[in-house]
């Protein structure tokens, strides 16, 4: 489940749950790993939020180091804006790239 509660309200969710929870609004950059709630077992990487392809690859490496799963997502963009997400093809388990507008 992607972002099951508003960012900063993760304390309302029990740490024990059978379904993987993915941080989205609670996660933007590699620095956010330091404050990431323990309820999340994965993070959603969006190029527009994280700082681009190089930053996304840093996040992928840190997620792997921490044993956290990776989802690659997109904001409202074009197919050209989404194309660099394929750099994460070998790192992300899930892709949510259904937002090209033209």
Backbone as JSON, one array per atom type, in Angstrom:
{
  "sequence": "XXXXXXXXXXXXXXXXXXXXXXXXXXXXXXXXXXXXXXXXXXXXXXXXXXXXXXXXXXXXXXXXXXXXXXXXXXXXXXXXXXXXXXXXXXXXXXXXXXXXXX",
  "N": [[0.86, -1.16, 0.0], [0.64, 2.12, -0.93], [1.75, 4.99, 0.69], [-0.01, 5.0, 3.24], [-1.03, 6.76, 5.11], [-1.24, 10.26, 6.06], [1.8, 12.14, 5.57], [4.01, 12.21, 8.29], [2.19, 11.25, 10.09], [2.55, 8.62, 10.65], [2.79, 7.3, 13.09], [0.31, 6.48, 13.81], [-0.14, 4.02, 12.77], [0.23, 0.59, 13.27], [3.31, -1.1, 13.78], [3.44, -3.75, 13.01], [2.34, -5.54, 10.38], [0.81, -7.35, 7.7], [1.0, -6.55, 5.05], [3.1, -5.0, 2.66], [4.2, -1.66, 3.16], [4.56, 1.39, 1.49], [6.51, 4.27, 1.37], [5.65, 7.42, 0.16], [4.67, 10.32, -0.07], [6.02, 10.74, 2.27], [8.65, 10.5, 1.65], [11.33, 11.82, -0.12], [14.1, 12.43, -0.8], [17.46, 10.99, -0.63], [18.36, 11.67, 1.89], [16.12, 11.41, 3.47], [15.98, 8.83, 4.38], [17.06, 8.76, 6.9], [15.08, 9.6, 8.65], [12.95, 8.0, 8.13], [9.95, 6.32, 8.78], [9.54, 3.3, 10.64], [7.45, 1.73, 9.78], [7.47, 1.52, 7.08], [8.46, -0.56, 4.43], [9.38, -0.15, 2.0], [10.21, 2.36, -0.51], [8.99, 4.99, -2.62], [10.39, 6.16, -5.46], [10.64, 9.12, -7.16], [11.58, 10.9, -9.94], [11.18, 13.67, -10.24], [10.89, 14.52, -7.62], [13.13, 13.61, -6.21], [15.47, 14.67, -7.27], [16.48, 13.95, -9.72], [17.95, 11.6, -12.18], [20.56, 10.73, -11.26], [20.42, 11.15, -8.5], [18.33, 9.4, -7.98], [19.54, 6.92, -8.46], [21.36, 6.93, -6.35], [19.58, 6.74, -4.23], [18.53, 4.21, -4.77], [20.79, 2.6, -4.3], [21.21, 3.09, -1.56], [18.79, 2.19, -0.49], [18.98, -0.53, -1.06], [21.21, -1.16, 0.54], [20.08, -0.8, 3.04], [18.11, -2.71, 3.04], [15.6, -2.1, 2.08], [12.76, -2.03, 0.03], [12.16, -0.96, -3.4], [10.22, 1.24, -5.31], [9.46, 2.64, -8.4], [8.21, 5.64, -9.42], [6.09, 8.16, -10.98], [5.48, 11.64, -11.59], [2.96, 13.9, -12.8], [3.68, 14.05, -16.06], [5.55, 13.98, -19.17], [6.15, 11.36, -21.63], [8.82, 11.53, -22.21], [9.79, 12.64, -19.87], [9.49, 10.53, -18.17], [11.12, 8.53, -19.16], [13.89, 8.37, -18.14], [13.51, 6.87, -15.82], [13.89, 4.25, -16.4], [16.47, 3.68, -15.8], [16.36, 2.64, -13.34], [15.5, 0.08, -13.65], [16.75, -2.37, -12.98], [16.73, -2.22, -10.26], [14.31, -1.54, -8.98], [11.34, -3.04, -7.73], [8.71, -2.61, -8.33], [6.92, -0.61, -10.7], [5.35, 2.45, -11.28], [4.34, 4.05, -13.62], [2.4, 5.52, -15.05], [1.65, 8.07, -15.87], [2.13, 9.74, -18.18], [1.28, 12.62, -20.02], [1.31, 13.52, -22.61]],
  "CA": [[0.0, 0.0, 0.0], [1.45, 3.32, -1.06], [1.44, 6.1, 1.59], [-1.29, 4.68, 3.86], [-1.49, 7.84, 5.99], [-0.54, 11.51, 5.75], [3.19, 12.24, 6.03], [4.13, 12.66, 9.67], [1.17, 10.6, 10.91], [2.83, 7.19, 10.65], [2.65, 6.75, 14.44], [-1.05, 5.95, 13.95], [-0.18, 2.68, 12.18], [0.98, -0.43, 13.98], [4.51, -1.55, 13.07], [3.27, -5.13, 12.58], [1.28, -5.65, 9.39], [1.18, -8.35, 6.7], [1.09, -5.97, 3.71], [4.18, -4.01, 2.58], [3.8, -0.26, 3.06], [5.53, 2.16, 0.7], [6.54, 5.71, 1.61], [5.61, 8.27, -1.02], [4.77, 11.7, 0.41], [6.96, 10.75, 3.39], [10.0, 10.25, 1.15], [11.72, 12.59, -1.3], [15.52, 12.34, -1.14], [18.24, 10.0, 0.11], [18.46, 12.12, 3.27], [14.91, 11.01, 4.18], [16.16, 7.51, 5.01], [17.41, 8.98, 8.3], [13.88, 9.81, 9.46], [11.88, 7.16, 7.59], [9.24, 5.52, 9.79], [9.78, 1.86, 10.56], [6.31, 1.02, 9.17], [7.71, 1.37, 5.64], [9.44, -1.54, 3.98], [9.8, 0.28, 0.67], [10.05, 3.77, -0.82], [8.66, 5.32, -4.0], [11.34, 7.13, -6.0], [10.13, 9.91, -8.28], [12.67, 11.75, -10.41], [10.85, 15.07, -9.99], [11.02, 14.81, -6.2], [14.41, 13.22, -5.6], [16.6, 15.43, -7.79], [16.9, 13.46, -11.03], [18.43, 10.22, -12.33], [21.72, 10.42, -10.41], [19.91, 11.05, -7.13], [17.53, 8.17, -7.91], [20.47, 5.79, -8.34], [21.88, 6.96, -4.98], [18.51, 6.2, -3.39], [18.48, 2.76, -5.02], [21.92, 1.98, -3.6], [20.98, 3.18, -0.11], [17.68, 1.29, -0.17], [19.54, -1.89, -1.06], [22.06, -1.28, 1.72], [19.21, -0.85, 4.22], [17.13, -3.78, 2.92], [14.31, -1.48, 1.81], [12.35, -2.21, -1.36], [12.08, 0.24, -4.22], [9.19, 1.42, -6.33], [9.75, 3.81, -9.22], [6.95, 6.27, -9.8], [6.22, 9.4, -11.75], [4.54, 12.73, -11.38], [2.32, 14.22, -14.07], [4.8, 14.4, -16.94], [5.51, 13.41, -20.52], [6.89, 10.11, -21.76], [10.24, 11.89, -22.15], [10.1, 12.84, -18.47], [9.49, 9.23, -17.5], [12.14, 7.65, -19.75], [15.06, 8.07, -17.3], [13.2, 5.9, -14.77], [14.36, 2.92, -16.79], [17.75, 3.46, -15.13], [16.07, 1.88, -12.11], [14.9, -1.2, -14.02], [17.38, -3.46, -12.25], [16.71, -1.94, -8.83], [12.95, -1.42, -8.45], [10.47, -4.21, -7.88], [7.46, -2.14, -8.92], [6.93, 0.65, -11.44], [4.06, 3.13, -11.41], [4.7, 5.1, -14.6], [1.21, 5.65, -15.9], [1.22, 9.45, -15.89], [2.44, 10.66, -19.29], [0.12, 13.37, -20.49], [1.44, 13.68, -24.05]],
  "C": [[0.91, 1.23, 0.0], [0.89, 4.44, -0.17], [0.08, 5.93, 2.27], [-1.85, 5.75, 4.81], [-0.76, 9.11, 5.61], [0.9, 11.49, 6.28], [3.23, 12.82, 7.43], [3.12, 12.03, 10.61], [1.38, 9.09, 11.01], [2.68, 6.54, 12.02], [1.27, 6.13, 14.66], [-1.18, 4.51, 13.42], [0.73, 1.75, 12.96], [2.18, -0.87, 13.14], [4.38, -2.97, 12.52], [2.07, -5.21, 11.63], [1.74, -6.61, 8.29], [1.4, -7.79, 5.29], [2.22, -4.95, 3.68], [3.62, -2.59, 2.42], [4.93, 0.53, 2.41], [5.41, 3.64, 1.01], [6.52, 6.45, 0.29], [5.74, 9.72, -0.58], [5.74, 11.83, 1.59], [8.4, 10.6, 2.94], [10.26, 11.05, -0.12], [13.16, 12.31, -1.74], [16.23, 11.3, -0.28], [18.37, 10.38, 1.58], [17.26, 11.67, 4.1], [15.0, 9.61, 4.78], [16.41, 7.67, 6.51], [16.18, 9.11, 9.2], [12.7, 8.95, 8.99], [11.26, 6.3, 8.69], [9.5, 4.03, 9.56], [8.59, 1.09, 9.97], [6.56, 0.75, 7.69], [8.79, 0.34, 5.34], [9.92, -1.24, 2.57], [9.56, 1.78, 0.5], [9.74, 3.94, -2.3], [9.59, 6.43, -4.45], [10.71, 7.81, -7.21], [11.21, 10.91, -8.68], [12.42, 13.22, -10.09], [11.05, 15.46, -8.53], [12.43, 14.59, -5.67], [15.6, 14.01, -6.11], [17.16, 14.89, -9.1], [17.48, 12.06, -11.02], [19.6, 9.85, -11.42], [21.28, 10.25, -8.96], [19.08, 9.78, -6.95], [18.42, 6.94, -7.77], [21.12, 5.76, -6.96], [20.84, 6.38, -4.01], [18.43, 4.69, -3.54], [19.59, 2.04, -4.27], [21.7, 1.98, -2.09], [19.83, 2.27, 0.33], [18.17, -0.15, -0.1], [20.38, -2.13, 0.18], [21.22, -1.45, 2.99], [18.18, -1.97, 4.16], [15.72, -3.26, 2.69], [13.99, -1.63, 0.33], [12.17, -0.88, -2.08], [10.94, 0.15, -5.21], [9.58, 2.66, -7.11], [8.43, 4.38, -9.71], [7.19, 7.54, -10.57], [5.18, 10.4, -11.3], [3.84, 12.94, -12.73], [3.39, 14.77, -15.0], [4.57, 13.81, -18.32], [6.25, 12.08, -20.53], [8.39, 10.39, -21.72], [10.68, 12.12, -20.7], [10.19, 11.54, -17.69], [10.65, 8.34, -17.96], [13.34, 7.37, -18.84], [14.78, 7.11, -16.14], [13.68, 4.5, -15.13], [15.77, 2.64, -16.29], [17.57, 2.62, -13.87], [15.54, 0.48, -12.39], [15.49, -2.38, -13.25], [17.3, -3.32, -10.74], [15.31, -1.98, -8.23], [12.15, -2.69, -8.7], [9.17, -3.83, -8.57], [7.68, -0.81, -9.64], [5.51, 1.18, -11.54], [4.3, 4.32, -12.33], [3.56, 5.3, -15.59], [0.77, 7.09, -16.09], [1.59, 10.29, -17.1], [1.18, 11.33, -19.82], [0.15, 13.61, -21.98], [2.79, 13.22, -24.5]]
}
